[in-house]
Amino acid sequence: MLNFFPPLSATFVKNIIMAWLLLILAGLFEVAFTTSLKLANNFTNFKWSVAFFISISLSFYLLNQAIKTIPMGTAYAVWTGIGAAGTVLVGIFFFQEPSNWLRIGFLMLLIGSIIGLKAVA
């Protein structure tokens, strides 16, 4: 029987898993920085302004670490997708933004696209 897939080393698998965890964490910090940006009230609230700058710095740092292993286009799409989906959910649950069926449908389409990109990367 032909083996089309070479064996994967434990280190390689560990690096891939770590890169995806860093990317997910980067996406969560993207949600944190967009939320902090809203709460910073045009940078007049010092506490939320500091939270914004810390969150955005961590988000970009973690994204940069993830793209050392994950293809850049895939990583960026997943990062922005996590950020967009998370920010929409924060807006709905904490800022009483609208949650009509069409908006939820497109959110599900976005999440499905993120899963699809991860599956083919």
C-alpha positions in Angstrom: 0.0 0.0 0.0 1.3 3.4 -0.9 1.9 5.9 1.9 0.9 9.4 0.5 1.4 11.1 3.9 4.8 11.2 5.5 5.0 10.4 9.2 4.7 13.5 11.4 7.1 14.0 14.2 5.8 14.7 17.7 7.6 18.1 17.6 5.9 19.1 14.4 2.5 18.2 15.7 3.2 20.1 18.9 4.3 23.2 17.0 1.1 23.1 14.9 -1.2 22.7 17.9 0.7 25.5 19.7 0.4 27.8 16.7 -3.4 27.3 16.5 -3.7 27.9 20.2 -1.8 31.1 19.9 -4.0 32.1 16.9 -7.2 31.5 18.9 -5.8 33.5 21.8 -4.8 36.3 19.4 -8.4 36.3 18.1 -9.8 36.5 21.7 -7.5 39.5 22.3 -8.9 41.1 19.2 -12.3 40.8 20.7 -10.9 42.3 23.9 -9.3 45.3 22.1 -12.5 46.1 20.1 -14.5 45.9 23.3 -12.0 48.0 25.1 -12.1 50.5 22.3 -15.8 51.0 22.7 -15.5 51.3 26.5 -12.5 53.7 26.3 -15.0 56.3 25.1 -12.7 58.0 22.6 -9.8 57.4 25.0 -11.3 59.5 27.8 -11.5 56.5 30.1 -7.9 55.7 31.2 -8.6 52.1 32.4 -10.2 51.0 29.2 -7.7 52.9 27.1 -4.8 50.9 28.8 -6.8 47.7 28.3 -7.1 48.6 24.6 -3.4 49.1 24.1 -2.4 46.0 26.1 -5.0 43.9 24.2 -4.0 45.1 20.7 -0.3 44.6 21.5 -0.9 41.0 22.7 -3.2 40.3 19.8 -0.7 41.3 17.2 2.2 39.7 19.0 0.3 36.3 19.2 -0.8 36.6 15.6 2.9 37.2 14.6 3.9 34.1 16.5 1.2 32.0 14.9 2.1 32.9 11.3 5.5 31.4 11.8 3.8 28.0 11.4 0.3 28.7 10.0 0.1 30.1 6.4 -0.3 33.9 6.7 -3.6 34.1 4.7 -5.2 31.4 6.7 -4.0 32.8 10.0 -5.2 36.3 9.1 -8.6 35.1 8.0 -9.1 33.0 11.1 -7.8 35.9 13.3 -10.2 38.4 11.8 -13.0 35.9 11.8 -12.6 35.1 15.5 -12.4 38.9 16.2 -15.5 39.7 14.0 -17.6 36.9 15.4 -16.6 37.5 18.9 -17.2 41.3 18.6 -20.7 40.7 17.2 -21.5 38.4 20.1 -20.1 40.8 22.7 -22.2 43.6 21.0 -25.4 41.4 21.2 -24.9 40.2 24.7 -23.4 43.2 26.4 -24.3 46.3 24.4 -27.9 45.3 23.3 -27.0 45.4 19.6 -29.6 43.9 17.2 -29.7 40.1 16.8 -32.0 39.4 13.9 -32.0 36.1 12.1 -30.2 37.5 9.1 -27.3 38.7 11.2 -27.1 35.4 13.1 -27.2 33.6 9.8 -24.2 35.5 8.4 -22.4 35.0 11.7 -22.9 31.3 11.3 -21.6 31.5 7.8 -18.5 33.3 9.0 -17.9 30.7 11.7 -18.4 27.9 9.1 -15.8 29.6 6.9 -13.3 29.8 9.7 -13.8 26.1 10.4 -13.4 25.3 6.7 -10.1 27.3 6.5 -8.7 25.5 9.5 -9.7 22.1 8.0 -7.8 22.8 4.7 -4.7 24.5 6.3 
